[in-house]
Amino acid sequence: LLPDYDNREIMMTPLVKAVYFLFLRHPEGINFKDLVDYRNELISLYTAIKGSPLDDNMTKSIYRATDPTDNSINEKVARIREAFVTRFDERLAVNYIIQGERGEAKRIPLHREFVKWE
């Protein structure tokens, strides 16, 4: 929810939202090649969002998203971008989306003092 924008809710599927929260929790950024190191954290986020234990398909999806040889993480980042751009002008959305140069850590530029975890 974005309180500064009439409490707009940005809709995402549970795995895409878990990926977003993972990057939001790491303001220093995460390099895609290191995502395997964040797999357990992503599983915890996904389980909390989903509200149920992981089944085999969910586990496979998380493993794909954290596999640096798979394109799945790029698909998730594209879905995140799409979720914000469809709700905001691109110049505002850029503050909320995962960004970074190829081969470098990707991060969300939003200042974390604006984030309230509930």
N, C-alpha and C positions, 0 to 999 in steps of 0.2 A: 504494500500500500504506500502511496506517495502523498503524505499529508499536505505538502505544499502545492499540490495539484488536485485539490478537491477529493482527496483520498482515493485517487484512481488506483485500481488494482490492475497489475500487469499479469495477465493470464499466461501460464506456462504449464506444460506437462510436468509431472513429478520429477522425472530425471533431469529435465532441462532446468527446473527450479533448483534442484539440488546442486547442479553444476554452478549455477549462478551464485547460490549461497556459499559454495566452496570458495569461489573467487572473491566474493565480498568479504569473507572471513580472513583473507590473506591480502592486505593492502600492498604488501611488497611484491605481489605478483607470483605467478606460477609458470614455469616453463613447461610446455606441453610434454617434452621428453621426460619430465620428472613426475608426471601425473600418477604413475604407479605408486609413488611414495605417499600419495594422498588418497589411495583407494579406500582404506578403512574409514577415513573421515567422510568420504563421499557416500559410502554405504550407510554410515550413521545418519547423515543428513537425509538421504533418500528414504530410509526406514522411518524417520521421524515425520517426514512429509507425507509419505504413503500411509503411515499408521498401521502397517501390517508387516509381518516378516517377509523376507525376500523369497521369491520362488526362483526356479531355475532360469526363466527368461529374464527376470530382473537382474539376477546375478550376471548373466552373460552380457546384458546391456551395460552394466557398470564396468565390467572387465574390458569391453570394447572401448568405452569412453576413456579409460585410463591406459589404453594400449597405444604407445606412441607410433606404432606402425599402422594403426587403423585411422580412418578419416572420421570416425564417429564424433570426436571432440569438436572438430571443425563444424560438423552439422549442428551440434548443440549450441555452439557459439553463434552460428547463423540464425538459429531459432530465437535465441535471446535478443539478438539485434533486431530481428523482425518484430518481436513482441513489443519492444520499446518504440521503434520507428513507426509502427502502425498507430501508436497512442500519442506520439509527440512529434513535433517538428524535429528534423534530423539534428539541428544545432543544439537542442536540449537533450535529445536522446543520447548523444555522444558521451555525456557525463555518466551514463548508467550502463554502458555496454563494455564488454571485455575487449581490450585493445592491446596492441603490442606489435613490434616488428618481428618479422620472421626470424626464428632461432633465439629470440629473447623472451624474457618473462612476460606473460600477458597479465593485465590487471584492469580493474575497474577504477577510473580516475576519481570517482565520487569521494569527497572528504568524509571520513568515517564518523565525524561528529554529527553528521546528518543521518546516521543509521541508528535505528532503535530496534534491538532484538527483543521479541516477545515470545 
